[in-house]
Amino acid sequence: MSHTLLTLVDLRRRGIKLSNTTMLRMEAQGAFPKRRYLTPRTVVWCQSEIDAFLTELIGEEGGEANGL
């Protein structure tokens, strides 16, 4: 089973434009997928978790996830 990892740039391309502070707060609250550290300065997110987050967000709001 392969896992695709997304960088912050990848999140921006998917329309997730939250500040780092907001993402950290949401991660701590369990409202956004947790980041993983590849190195002390390189963070990534699992694509499957981001996809599930966006699917749930669109389902809850019934609209586009652009501009998060």
PDB file of N, CA, C, O and CB in Angstrom:
ATOM      1  N   MET A   1       0.842  -1.175   0.000  1.00  0.00           N
ATOM      2  CA  MET A   1       0.000   0.000   0.000  1.00  0.00           C
ATOM      3  C   MET A   1       0.885   1.235   0.000  1.00  0.00           C
ATOM      4  O   MET A   1       1.733   1.397   0.878  1.00  0.00           O
ATOM      5  CB  MET A   1      -0.957   0.000   1.212  1.00  0.00           C
ATOM      6  N   SER A   2       0.689   2.108  -0.987  1.00  0.00           N
ATOM      7  CA  SER A   2       1.526   3.307  -1.064  1.00  0.00           C
ATOM      8  C   SER A   2       0.775   4.499  -0.490  1.00  0.00           C
ATOM      9  O   SER A   2      -0.452   4.576  -0.556  1.00  0.00           O
ATOM     10  CB  SER A   2       1.954   3.589  -2.523  1.00  0.00           C
ATOM     11  N   HIS A   3       1.521   5.401   0.058  1.00  0.00           N
ATOM     12  CA  HIS A   3       0.960   6.613   0.640  1.00  0.00           C
ATOM     13  C   HIS A   3       1.558   7.812  -0.080  1.00  0.00           C
ATOM     14  O   HIS A   3       2.777   7.954  -0.174  1.00  0.00           O
ATOM     15  CB  HIS A   3       1.233   6.685   2.175  1.00  0.00           C
ATOM     16  N   THR A   4       0.687   8.665  -0.582  1.00  0.00           N
ATOM     17  CA  THR A   4       1.150   9.884  -1.216  1.00  0.00           C
ATOM     18  C   THR A   4       1.192  10.966  -0.156  1.00  0.00           C
ATOM     19  O   THR A   4       0.248  11.142   0.615  1.00  0.00           O
ATOM     20  CB  THR A   4       0.238  10.294  -2.411  1.00  0.00           C
ATOM     21  N   LEU A   5       2.301  11.687  -0.130  1.00  0.00           N
ATOM     22  CA  LEU A   5       2.477  12.755   0.844  1.00  0.00           C
ATOM     23  C   LEU A   5       2.344  14.103   0.154  1.00  0.00           C
ATOM     24  O   LEU A   5       2.825  14.288  -0.964  1.00  0.00           O
ATOM     25  CB  LEU A   5       3.842  12.638   1.550  1.00  0.00           C
ATOM     26  N   LEU A   6       1.693  15.040   0.824  1.00  0.00           N
ATOM     27  CA  LEU A   6       1.486  16.375   0.292  1.00  0.00           C
ATOM     28  C   LEU A   6       2.258  17.400   1.102  1.00  0.00           C
ATOM     29  O   LEU A   6       2.311  17.325   2.330  1.00  0.00           O
ATOM     30  CB  LEU A   6       0.002  16.720   0.276  1.00  0.00           C
ATOM     31  N   THR A   7       2.852  18.351   0.413  1.00  0.00           N
ATOM     32  CA  THR A   7       3.553  19.454   1.062  1.00  0.00           C
ATOM     33  C   THR A   7       2.583  20.620   1.237  1.00  0.00           C
ATOM     34  O   THR A   7       1.440  20.553   0.783  1.00  0.00           O
ATOM     35  CB  THR A   7       4.806  19.888   0.236  1.00  0.00           C
ATOM     36  N   LEU A   8       3.028  21.665   1.881  1.00  0.00           N
ATOM     37  CA  LEU A   8       2.219  22.865   2.040  1.00  0.00           C
ATOM     38  C   LEU A   8       1.847  23.447   0.680  1.00  0.00           C
ATOM     39  O   LEU A   8       0.731  23.935   0.498  1.00  0.00           O
ATOM     40  CB  LEU A   8       2.966  23.909   2.880  1.00  0.00           C
ATOM     41  N   VAL A   9       2.767  23.398  -0.266  1.00  0.00           N
ATOM     42  CA  VAL A   9       2.486  23.877  -1.625  1.00  0.00           C
ATOM     43  C   VAL A   9       1.343  23.055  -2.237  1.00  0.00           C
ATOM     44  O   VAL A   9       0.458  23.610  -2.890  1.00  0.00           O
ATOM     45  CB  VAL A   9       3.767  23.787  -2.520  1.00  0.00           C
ATOM     46  N   ASP A  10       1.364  21.752  -2.027  1.00  0.00           N
ATOM     47  CA  ASP A  10       0.288  20.896  -2.533  1.00  0.00           C
ATOM     48  C   ASP A  10      -1.055  21.263  -1.903  1.00  0.00           C
ATOM     49  O   ASP A  10      -2.077  21.281  -2.588  1.00  0.00           O
ATOM     50  CB  ASP A  10       0.608  19.421  -2.260  1.00  0.00           C
ATOM     51  N   LEU A  11      -1.055  21.554  -0.607  1.00  0.00           N
ATOM     52  CA  LEU A  11      -2.298  21.962   0.054  1.00  0.00           C
ATOM     53  C   LEU A  11      -2.835  23.249  -0.555  1.00  0.00           C
ATOM     54  O   LEU A  11      -4.038  23.381  -0.775  1.00  0.00           O
ATOM     55  CB  LEU A  11      -2.073  22.146   1.564  1.00  0.00           C
ATOM     56  N   ARG A  12      -1.948  24.193  -0.826  1.00  0.00           N
ATOM     57  CA  ARG A  12      -2.359  25.465  -1.440  1.00  0.00           C
ATOM     58  C   ARG A  12      -2.980  25.218  -2.818  1.00  0.00           C
ATOM     59  O   ARG A  12      -3.979  25.846  -3.171  1.00  0.00           O
ATOM     60  CB  ARG A  12      -1.148  26.428  -1.564  1.00  0.00           C
ATOM     61  N   ARG A  13      -2.392  24.310  -3.589  1.00  0.00           N
ATOM     62  CA  ARG A  13      -2.925  23.985  -4.921  1.00  0.00           C
ATOM     63  C   ARG A  13      -4.315  23.367  -4.833  1.00  0.00           C
ATOM     64  O   ARG A  13      -5.105  23.476  -5.771  1.00  0.00           O
ATOM     65  CB  ARG A  13      -1.980  23.028  -5.654  1.00  0.00           C
ATOM     66  N   ARG A  14      -4.616  22.720  -3.716  1.00  0.00           N
ATOM     67  CA  ARG A  14      -5.929  22.101  -3.516  1.00  0.00           C
ATOM     68  C   ARG A  14      -6.937  23.093  -2.936  1.00  0.00           C
ATOM     69  O   ARG A  14      -8.081  22.732  -2.663  1.00  0.00           O
ATOM     70  CB  ARG A  14      -5.806  20.887  -2.595  1.00  0.00           C
ATOM     71  N   GLY A  15      -6.514  24.329  -2.751  1.00  0.00           N
ATOM     72  CA  GLY A  15      -7.429  25.358  -2.268  1.00  0.00           C
ATOM     73  C   GLY A  15      -7.406  25.563  -0.769  1.00  0.00           C
ATOM     74  O   GLY A  15      -8.204  26.343  -0.248  1.00  0.00           O
ATOM     75  N   ILE A  16      -6.517  24.887  -0.056  1.00  0.00           N
ATOM     76  CA  ILE A  16      -6.416  25.057   1.392  1.00  0.00           C
ATOM     77  C   ILE A  16      -5.434  26.191   1.652  1.00  0.00           C
ATOM     78  O   ILE A  16      -4.222  26.033   1.511  1.00  0.00           O
ATOM     79  CB  ILE A  16      -5.958  23.728   2.105  1.00  0.00           C
ATOM     80  N   LYS A  17      -5.982  27.331   2.031  1.00  0.00           N
ATOM     81  CA  LYS A  17      -5.156  28.527   2.195  1.00  0.00           C
ATOM     82  C   LYS A  17      -5.171  29.026   3.631  1.00  0.00           C
ATOM     83  O   LYS A  17      -5.167  30.230   3.885  1.00  0.00           O
ATOM     84  CB  LYS A  17      -5.633  29.630   1.261  1.00  0.00           C
ATOM     85  N   LEU A  18      -5.187  28.093   4.556  1.00  0.00           N
ATOM     86  CA  LEU A  18      -5.157  28.423   5.972  1.00  0.00           C
ATOM     87  C   LEU A  18      -3.738  28.822   6.370  1.00  0.00           C
ATOM     88  O   LEU A  18      -2.765  28.325   5.803  1.00  0.00           O
ATOM     89  CB  LEU A  18      -5.654  27.232   6.827  1.00  0.00           C
ATOM     90  N   SER A  19      -3.627  29.716   7.341  1.00  0.00           N
ATOM     91  CA  SER A  19      -2.307  30.067   7.860  1.00  0.00           C
ATOM     92  C   SER A  19      -1.762  28.878   8.646  1.00  0.00           C
ATOM     93  O   SER A  19      -2.515  28.002   9.071  1.00  0.00           O
ATOM     94  CB  SER A  19      -2.372  31.348   8.755  1.00  0.00           C
ATOM     95  N   ASN A  20      -0.457  28.863   8.831  1.00  0.00           N
ATOM     96  CA  ASN A  20       0.174  27.788   9.591  1.00  0.00           C
ATOM     97  C   ASN A  20      -0.375  27.757  11.016  1.00  0.00           C
ATOM     98  O   ASN A  20      -0.614  26.680  11.563  1.00  0.00           O
ATOM     99  CB  ASN A  20       1.707  27.961   9.608  1.00  0.00           C
ATOM    100  N   THR A  21      -0.573  28.919  11.616  1.00  0.00           N
ATOM    101  CA  THR A  21      -1.102  28.999  12.973  1.00  0.00           C
ATOM    102  C   THR A  21      -2.493  28.384  13.052  1.00  0.00           C
ATOM    103  O   THR A  21      -2.793  27.638  13.984  1.00  0.00           O
ATOM    104  CB  THR A  21      -1.139  30.453  13.447  1.00  0.00           C
ATOM    105  N   THR A  22      -3.340  28.695  12.081  1.00  0.00           N
ATOM    106  CA  THR A  22      -4.697  28.148  12.061  1.00  0.00           C
ATOM    107  C   THR A  22      -4.662  26.638  11.870  1.00  0.00           C
ATOM    108  O   THR A  22      -5.403  25.912  12.534  1.00  0.00           O
ATOM    109  CB  THR A  22      -5.528  28.806  10.947  1.00  0.00           C
ATOM    110  N   MET A  23      -3.804  26.157  10.964  1.00  0.00           N
ATOM    111  CA  MET A  23      -3.700  24.705  10.763  1.00  0.00           C
ATOM    112  C   MET A  23      -3.221  24.012  12.034  1.00  0.00           C
ATOM    113  O   MET A  23      -3.751  22.962  12.398  1.00  0.00           O
ATOM    114  CB  MET A  23      -2.744  24.389   9.598  1.00  0.00           C
ATOM    115  N   LEU A  24      -2.235  24.577  12.711  1.00  0.00           N
ATOM    116  CA  LEU A  24      -1.737  23.978  13.948  1.00  0.00           C
ATOM    117  C   LEU A  24      -2.843  23.917  14.998  1.00  0.00           C
ATOM    118  O   LEU A  24      -2.985  22.909  15.689  1.00  0.00           O
ATOM    119  CB  LEU A  24      -0.533  24.772  14.487  1.00  0.00           C
ATOM    120  N   ARG A  25      -3.622  24.981  15.122  1.00  0.00           N
ATOM    121  CA  ARG A  25      -4.722  25.021  16.082  1.00  0.00           C
ATOM    122  C   ARG A  25      -5.770  23.955  15.726  1.00  0.00           C
ATOM    123  O   ARG A  25      -6.241  23.218  16.592  1.00  0.00           O
ATOM    124  CB  ARG A  25      -5.368  26.435  16.111  1.00  0.00           C
ATOM    125  N   MET A  26      -6.120  23.891  14.448  1.00  0.00           N
ATOM    126  CA  MET A  26      -7.117  22.908  14.007  1.00  0.00           C
ATOM    127  C   MET A  26      -6.606  21.480  14.192  1.00  0.00           C
ATOM    128  O   MET A  26      -7.375  20.593  14.563  1.00  0.00           O
ATOM    129  CB  MET A  26      -7.487  23.146  12.535  1.00  0.00           C
ATOM    130  N   GLU A  27      -5.327  21.252  13.940  1.00  0.00           N
ATOM    131  CA  GLU A  27      -4.734  19.927  14.141  1.00  0.00           C
ATOM    132  C   GLU A  27      -4.837  19.533  15.612  1.00  0.00           C
ATOM    133  O   GLU A  27      -5.184  18.395  15.928  1.00  0.00           O
ATOM    134  CB  GLU A  27      -3.252  19.907  13.676  1.00  0.00           C
ATOM    135  N   ALA A  28      -4.537  20.465  16.509  1.00  0.00           N
ATOM    136  CA  ALA A  28      -4.594  20.188  17.945  1.00  0.00           C
ATOM    137  C   ALA A  28      -6.017  19.873  18.394  1.00  0.00           C
ATOM    138  O   ALA A  28      -6.215  19.100  19.331  1.00  0.00           O
ATOM    139  CB  ALA A  28      -4.047  21.378  18.738  1.00  0.00           C
ATOM    140  N   GLN A  29      -7.008  20.468  17.732  1.00  0.00           N
ATOM    141  CA  GLN A  29      -8.419  20.240  18.060  1.00  0.00           C
ATOM    142  C   GLN A  29      -8.982  19.003  17.354  1.00  0.00           C
ATOM    143  O   GLN A  29     -10.121  18.609  17.604  1.00  0.00           O
ATOM    144  CB  GLN A  29      -9.246  21.468  17.688  1.00  0.00           C
ATOM    145  N   GLY A  30      -8.190  18.396  16.477  1.00  0.00           N
ATOM    146  CA  GLY A  30      -8.653  17.241  15.722  1.00  0.00           C
ATOM    147  C   GLY A  30      -9.547  17.608  14.546  1.00  0.00           C
ATOM    148  O   GLY A  30     -10.246  16.754  14.002  1.00  0.00           O
ATOM    149  N   ALA A  31      -9.524  18.883  14.154  1.00  0.00           N
ATOM    150  CA  ALA A  31     -10.379  19.367  13.073  1.00  0.00           C
ATOM    151  C   ALA A  31      -9.669  19.402  11.723  1.00  0.00           C
ATOM    152  O   ALA A  31     -10.289  19.735  10.713  1.00  0.00           O
ATOM    153  CB  ALA A  31     -10.891  20.743  13.407  1.00  0.00           C
ATOM    154  N   PHE A  32      -8.392  19.068  11.687  1.00  0.00           N
ATOM    155  CA  PHE A  32      -7.607  19.054  10.457  1.00  0.00           C
ATOM    156  C   PHE A  32      -6.591  17.929  10.586  1.00  0.00           C
ATOM    157  O   PHE A  32      -6.082  17.688  11.681  1.00  0.00           O
ATOM    158  CB  PHE A  32      -6.903  20.441  10.196  1.00  0.00           C
ATOM    159  N   PRO A  33      -6.282  17.232   9.491  1.00  0.00           N
ATOM    160  CA  PRO A  33      -5.313  16.126   9.568  1.00  0.00           C
ATOM    161  C   PRO A  33      -3.964  16.586  10.136  1.00  0.00           C
ATOM    162  O   PRO A  33      -3.487  17.683   9.843  1.00  0.00           O
ATOM    163  CB  PRO A  33      -5.106  15.508   8.176  1.00  0.00           C
ATOM    164  N   LYS A  34      -3.374  15.727  10.944  1.00  0.00           N
ATOM    165  CA  LYS A  34      -2.082  16.057  11.560  1.00  0.00           C
ATOM    166  C   LYS A  34      -0.947  15.945  10.557  1.00  0.00           C
ATOM    167  O   LYS A  34      -0.912  15.052   9.710  1.00  0.00           O
ATOM    168  CB  LYS A  34      -1.810  15.142  12.754  1.00  0.00           C
ATOM    169  N   ARG A  35      -0.040  16.867  10.683  1.00  0.00           N
ATOM    170  CA  ARG A  35       1.168  16.859   9.857  1.00  0.00           C
ATOM    171  C   ARG A  35       2.145  15.809  10.368  1.00  0.00           C
ATOM    172  O   ARG A  35       2.095  15.395  11.526  1.00  0.00           O
ATOM    173  CB  ARG A  35       1.833  18.252   9.847  1.00  0.00           C
ATOM    174  N   ARG A  36       3.019  15.397   9.486  1.00  0.00           N
ATOM    175  CA  ARG A  36       4.111  14.496   9.845  1.00  0.00           C
ATOM    176  C   ARG A  36       5.417  15.168   9.462  1.00  0.00           C
ATOM    177  O   ARG A  36       5.485  15.902   8.476  1.00  0.00           O
ATOM    178  CB  ARG A  36       3.965  13.104   9.142  1.00  0.00           C
ATOM    179  N   TYR A  37       6.432  14.917  10.235  1.00  0.00           N
ATOM    180  CA  TYR A  37       7.736  15.528   9.986  1.00  0.00           C
ATOM    181  C   TYR A  37       8.654  14.522   9.302  1.00  0.00           C
ATOM    182  O   TYR A  37       8.978  13.474   9.862  1.00  0.00           O
ATOM    183  CB  TYR A  37       8.370  16.033  11.306  1.00  0.00           C
ATOM    184  N   LEU A  38       9.073  14.862   8.066  1.00  0.00           N
ATOM    185  CA  LEU A  38      10.065  14.039   7.375  1.00  0.00           C
ATOM    186  C   LEU A  38      11.445  14.342   7.919  1.00  0.00           C
ATOM    187  O   LEU A  38      12.270  13.446   8.096  1.00  0.00           O
ATOM    188  CB  LEU A  38      10.021  14.279   5.850  1.00  0.00           C
ATOM    189  N   THR A  39      11.683  15.613   8.182  1.00  0.00           N
ATOM    190  CA  THR A  39      12.904  16.098   8.829  1.00  0.00           C
ATOM    191  C   THR A  39      12.436  17.149   9.829  1.00  0.00           C
ATOM    192  O   THR A  39      11.254  17.494   9.832  1.00  0.00           O
ATOM    193  CB  THR A  39      13.964  16.694   7.775  1.00  0.00           C
ATOM    194  N   PRO A  40      13.309  17.661  10.666  1.00  0.00           N
ATOM    195  CA  PRO A  40      12.866  18.693  11.611  1.00  0.00           C
ATOM    196  C   PRO A  40      12.250  19.930  10.948  1.00  0.00           C
ATOM    197  O   PRO A  40      11.502  20.666  11.591  1.00  0.00           O
ATOM    198  CB  PRO A  40      14.028  19.121  12.455  1.00  0.00           C
ATOM    199  N   ARG A  41      12.559  20.165   9.667  1.00  0.00           N
ATOM    200  CA  ARG A  41      12.042  21.359   8.990  1.00  0.00           C
ATOM    201  C   ARG A  41      11.126  21.058   7.807  1.00  0.00           C
ATOM    202  O   ARG A  41      10.699  21.978   7.110  1.00  0.00           O
ATOM    203  CB  ARG A  41      13.185  22.196   8.517  1.00  0.00           C
ATOM    204  N   THR A  42      10.823  19.802   7.577  1.00  0.00           N
ATOM    205  CA  THR A  42       9.984  19.425   6.430  1.00  0.00           C
ATOM    206  C   THR A  42       8.744  18.704   6.924  1.00  0.00           C
ATOM    207  O   THR A  42       8.826  17.630   7.521  1.00  0.00           O
ATOM    208  CB  THR A  42      10.769  18.530   5.431  1.00  0.00           C
ATOM    209  N   VAL A  43       7.576  19.321   6.662  1.00  0.00           N
ATOM    210  CA  VAL A  43       6.318  18.712   7.082  1.00  0.00           C
ATOM    211  C   VAL A  43       5.511  18.287   5.864  1.00  0.00           C
ATOM    212  O   VAL A  43       5.582  18.907   4.804  1.00  0.00           O
ATOM    213  CB  VAL A  43       5.504  19.687   7.952  1.00  0.00           C
ATOM    214  N   VAL A  44       4.744  17.220   6.037  1.00  0.00           N
ATOM    215  CA  VAL A  44       3.875  16.692   4.976  1.00  0.00           C
ATOM    216  C   VAL A  44       2.581  16.210   5.617  1.00  0.00           C
ATOM    217  O   VAL A  44       2.499  16.013   6.829  1.00  0.00           O
ATOM    218  CB  VAL A  44       4.577  15.528   4.181  1.00  0.00           C
ATOM    219  N   TRP A  45       1.581  16.027   4.774  1.00  0.00           N
ATOM    220  CA  TRP A  45       0.294  15.475   5.190  1.00  0.00           C
ATOM    221  C   TRP A  45      -0.016  14.301   4.282  1.00  0.00           C
ATOM    222  O   TRP A  45       0.396  14.293   3.123  1.00  0.00           O
ATOM    223  CB  TRP A  45      -0.845  16.552   5.136  1.00  0.00           C
ATOM    224  N   CYS A  46      -0.736  13.309   4.789  1.00  0.00           N
ATOM    225  CA  CYS A  46      -1.155  12.164   3.980  1.00  0.00           C
ATOM    226  C   CYS A  46      -2.286  12.596   3.054  1.00  0.00           C
ATOM    227  O   CYS A  46      -3.268  13.188   3.501  1.00  0.00           O
ATOM    228  CB  CYS A  46      -1.603  10.974   4.882  1.00  0.00           C
ATOM    229  N   GLN A  47      -2.150  12.305   1.780  1.00  0.00           N
ATOM    230  CA  GLN A  47      -3.150  12.695   0.795  1.00  0.00           C
ATOM    231  C   GLN A  47      -4.520  12.117   1.143  1.00  0.00           C
ATOM    232  O   GLN A  47      -5.530  12.810   1.020  1.00  0.00           O
ATOM    233  CB  GLN A  47      -2.725  12.241  -0.601  1.00  0.00           C
ATOM    234  N   SER A  48      -4.565  10.882   1.566  1.00  0.00           N
ATOM    235  CA  SER A  48      -5.856  10.253   1.870  1.00  0.00           C
ATOM    236  C   SER A  48      -6.572  10.989   3.002  1.00  0.00           C
ATOM    237  O   SER A  48      -7.796  11.117   2.976  1.00  0.00           O
ATOM    238  CB  SER A  48      -5.658   8.773   2.247  1.00  0.00           C
ATOM    239  N   GLU A  49      -5.830  11.471   3.986  1.00  0.00           N
ATOM    240  CA  GLU A  49      -6.432  12.209   5.099  1.00  0.00           C
ATOM    241  C   GLU A  49      -6.931  13.581   4.642  1.00  0.00           C
ATOM    242  O   GLU A  49      -7.990  14.036   5.074  1.00  0.00           O
ATOM    243  CB  GLU A  49      -5.417  12.370   6.246  1.00  0.00           C
ATOM    244  N   ILE A  50      -6.164  14.237   3.769  1.00  0.00           N
ATOM    245  CA  ILE A  50      -6.579  15.537   3.230  1.00  0.00           C
ATOM    246  C   ILE A  50      -7.806  15.353   2.345  1.00  0.00           C
ATOM    247  O   ILE A  50      -8.740  16.153   2.410  1.00  0.00           O
ATOM    248  CB  ILE A  50      -5.423  16.202   2.428  1.00  0.00           C
ATOM    249  N   ASP A  51      -7.814  14.306   1.518  1.00  0.00           N
ATOM    250  CA  ASP A  51      -8.970  14.030   0.660  1.00  0.00           C
ATOM    251  C   ASP A  51     -10.221  13.800   1.509  1.00  0.00           C
ATOM    252  O   ASP A  51     -11.290  14.317   1.185  1.00  0.00           O
ATOM    253  CB  ASP A  51      -8.699  12.801  -0.240  1.00  0.00           C
ATOM    254  N   ALA A  52     -10.098  13.033   2.585  1.00  0.00           N
ATOM    255  CA  ALA A  52     -11.236  12.769   3.469  1.00  0.00           C
ATOM    256  C   ALA A  52     -11.708  14.055   4.142  1.00  0.00           C
ATOM    257  O   ALA A  52     -12.911  14.278   4.277  1.00  0.00           O
ATOM    258  CB  ALA A  52     -10.861  11.721   4.532  1.00  0.00           C
ATOM    259  N   PHE A  53     -10.773  14.898   4.563  1.00  0.00           N
ATOM    260  CA  PHE A  53     -11.119  16.187   5.176  1.00  0.00           C
ATOM    261  C   PHE A  53     -11.916  17.042   4.208  1.00  0.00           C
ATOM    262  O   PHE A  53     -12.949  17.602   4.576  1.00  0.00           O
ATOM    263  CB  PHE A  53      -9.852  16.937   5.621  1.00  0.00           C
ATOM    264  N   LEU A  54     -11.442  17.148   2.963  1.00  0.00           N
ATOM    265  CA  LEU A  54     -12.132  17.972   1.973  1.00  0.00           C
ATOM    266  C   LEU A  54     -13.505  17.396   1.623  1.00  0.00           C
ATOM    267  O   LEU A  54     -14.466  18.148   1.456  1.00  0.00           O
ATOM    268  CB  LEU A  54     -11.280  18.101   0.710  1.00  0.00           C
ATOM    269  N   THR A  55     -13.603  16.082   1.511  1.00  0.00           N
ATOM    270  CA  THR A  55     -14.887  15.437   1.216  1.00  0.00           C
ATOM    271  C   THR A  55     -15.890  15.725   2.332  1.00  0.00           C
ATOM    272  O   THR A  55     -17.048  16.050   2.070  1.00  0.00           O
ATOM    273  CB  THR A  55     -14.703  13.907   1.039  1.00  0.00           C
ATOM    274  N   GLU A  56     -15.435  15.604   3.568  1.00  0.00           N
ATOM    275  CA  GLU A  56     -16.312  15.873   4.706  1.00  0.00           C
ATOM    276  C   GLU A  56     -16.704  17.355   4.751  1.00  0.00           C
ATOM    277  O   GLU A  56     -17.857  17.686   5.026  1.00  0.00           O
ATOM    278  CB  GLU A  56     -15.623  15.462   6.025  1.00  0.00           C
ATOM    279  N   LEU A  57     -15.765  18.221   4.486  1.00  0.00           N
ATOM    280  CA  LEU A  57     -16.044  19.657   4.502  1.00  0.00           C
ATOM    281  C   LEU A  57     -17.078  20.022   3.444  1.00  0.00           C
ATOM    282  O   LEU A  57     -18.020  20.766   3.718  1.00  0.00           O
ATOM    283  CB  LEU A  57     -14.755  20.457   4.277  1.00  0.00           C
ATOM    284  N   ILE A  58     -16.901  19.504   2.255  1.00  0.00           N
ATOM    285  CA  ILE A  58     -17.845  19.798   1.172  1.00  0.00           C
ATOM    286  C   ILE A  58     -19.211  19.213   1.503  1.00  0.00           C
ATOM    287  O   ILE A  58     -20.237  19.835   1.227  1.00  0.00           O
ATOM    288  CB  ILE A  58     -17.329  19.236  -0.176  1.00  0.00           C
ATOM    289  N   GLY A  59     -19.228  18.026   2.091  1.00  0.00           N
ATOM    290  CA  GLY A  59     -20.493  17.405   2.461  1.00  0.00           C
ATOM    291  C   GLY A  59     -21.237  18.190   3.523  1.00  0.00           C
ATOM    292  O   GLY A  59     -22.461  18.314   3.470  1.00  0.00           O
ATOM    293  N   GLU A  60     -20.486  18.730   4.506  1.00  0.00           N
ATOM    294  CA  GLU A  60     -21.103  19.499   5.578  1.00  0.00           C
ATOM    295  C   GLU A  60     -21.622  20.839   5.092  1.00  0.00           C
ATOM    296  O   GLU A  60     -22.704  21.276   5.484  1.00  0.00           O
ATOM    297  CB  GLU A  60     -20.120  19.711   6.698  1.00  0.00           C
ATOM    298  N   GLU A  61     -20.845  21.488   4.236  1.00  0.00           N
ATOM    299  CA  GLU A  61     -21.208  22.831   3.800  1.00  0.00           C
ATOM    300  C   GLU A  61     -22.008  22.817   2.512  1.00  0.00           C
ATOM    301  O   GLU A  61     -22.685  23.792   2.185  1.00  0.00           O
ATOM    302  CB  GLU A  61     -19.969  23.671   3.620  1.00  0.00           C
ATOM    303  N   GLY A  62     -21.933  21.701   1.772  1.00  0.00           N
ATOM    304  CA  GLY A  62     -22.659  21.616   0.523  1.00  0.00           C
ATOM    305  C   GLY A  62     -22.137  22.557  -0.532  1.00  0.00           C
ATOM    306  O   GLY A  62     -22.870  22.935  -1.447  1.00  0.00           O
ATOM    307  N   GLY A  63     -20.867  22.946  -0.419  1.00  0.00           N
ATOM    308  CA  GLY A  63     -20.296  23.877  -1.370  1.00  0.00           C
ATOM    309  C   GLY A  63     -18.858  23.573  -1.661  1.00  0.00           C
ATOM    310  O   GLY A  63     -18.369  22.482  -1.368  1.00  0.00           O
ATOM    311  N   GLU A  64     -18.184  24.528  -2.233  1.00  0.00           N
ATOM    312  CA  GLU A  64     -16.785  24.374  -2.598  1.00  0.00           C
ATOM    313  C   GLU A  64     -15.881  24.569  -1.381  1.00  0.00           C
ATOM    314  O   GLU A  64     -16.208  25.321  -0.463  1.00  0.00           O
ATOM    315  CB  GLU A  64     -16.411  25.366  -3.704  1.00  0.00           C
ATOM    316  N   ALA A  65     -14.733  23.875  -1.392  1.00  0.00           N
ATOM    317  CA  ALA A  65     -13.759  24.018  -0.318  1.00  0.00           C
ATOM    318  C   ALA A  65     -12.712  25.063  -0.663  1.00  0.00           C
ATOM    319  O   ALA A  65     -11.800  25.302   0.129  1.00  0.00           O
ATOM    320  CB  ALA A  65     -13.089  22.683  -0.028  1.00  0.00           C
ATOM    321  N   ASN A  66     -12.820  25.684  -1.813  1.00  0.00           N
ATOM    322  CA  ASN A  66     -11.827  26.690  -2.205  1.00  0.00           C
ATOM    323  C   ASN A  66     -11.844  27.860  -1.235  1.00  0.00           C
ATOM    324  O   ASN A  66     -12.893  28.254  -0.724  1.00  0.00           O
ATOM    325  CB  ASN A  66     -12.089  27.187  -3.639  1.00  0.00           C
ATOM    326  N   GLY A  67     -10.664  28.402  -0.996  1.00  0.00           N
ATOM    327  CA  GLY A  67     -10.541  29.571  -0.170  1.00  0.00           C
ATOM    328  C   GLY A  67     -10.455  29.294   1.310  1.00  0.00           C
ATOM    329  O   GLY A  67     -10.607  30.210   2.118  1.00  0.00           O
ATOM    330  N   LEU A  68     -10.213  28.042   1.688  1.00  0.00           N
ATOM    331  CA  LEU A  68     -10.062  27.723   3.102  1.00  0.00           C
ATOM    332  C   LEU A  68      -8.922  28.481   3.700  1.00  0.00           C
ATOM    333  O   LEU A  68      -8.642  28.339   4.891  1.00  0.00           O
ATOM    334  CB  LEU A  68      -9.858  26.244   3.304  1.00  0.00           C
TER     335      LEU A  68
END
